[in-house]
Amino acid sequence: MIRFSYRGSFLKIFHSLDKTVQQLILFTLGEVRSYYQSERKVSYGLRVKKLYANRKEQIFEGRVNLSLRVLWTKKKDEVQFTFIGDHDEVRNFIKGL
């Protein structure tokens, strides 16, 4: 069974966004949950990309809309949502790891 959690920084960004964008993000998070809890089929709009991987964790990106992305980290049986941002912000976040 996969557990889902949220980093504090993810929640801070989420709560600072417009309610309409928050709804889009919630829909995307639901798609990610479905991906891990079902047959690992991704809806076309989500467009999951693996950005980084080592022995302990993998970092993935999912598309919320044309400009906004959600990042999550997958470790064994846990998915932790870590970051929300545009393409450049995601790139800078990954560089900072």
Secondary structure, DSSP 8 states (H G I E B T S, - for coil): --EEEE-HHHHHHHHHS-HHHHHHHHHHHHHHHHHHHTT----TTT--EEEEE-SS-EEEEEESSSS-EEEEEEETTEEEEEEEE-HHHHHHHHHT-
